[in-house]
Amino acid sequence: MGRRRYLPGIYSTDKTERASCERQAVNTICQGSAADLVKQAMVNIEQFFRGEKLKTRLLVQIHDELLFEIAEDELRFVQVR
């Protein structure tokens, strides 16, 4: 996705600073990729709901979870997907 994070301290001679930057570099990849995936999932799900003309809507994203409001008559259809 082209994500960049500049960590000049990664070249530091201070072992503690360098180790911290190395952890940040790895964490940025993991968390950034997870964020990209959940954002793309939200877009895809919303497009699906609109394409199917459903009343079901995404209410909120909480960390790695998505909370939906599902119309009772659509519950079985949405669950199967």
GIKA-V163595 format. One record per helix or strand of 3 or more residues. SS is the DSSP state (hx for helix, st for strand). FROM is the first residue (numbers start at 0). TO is the last residue. If there is no record, write none. Layout:
BEGIN
ss = <SS	SS>
from = <FROM	FROM>
to = <TO	TO>
END
This chain:
BEGIN
ss = <hx	hx	st	st	hx>
from = <7	14	56	64	71>
to = <10	50	61	68	79>
END
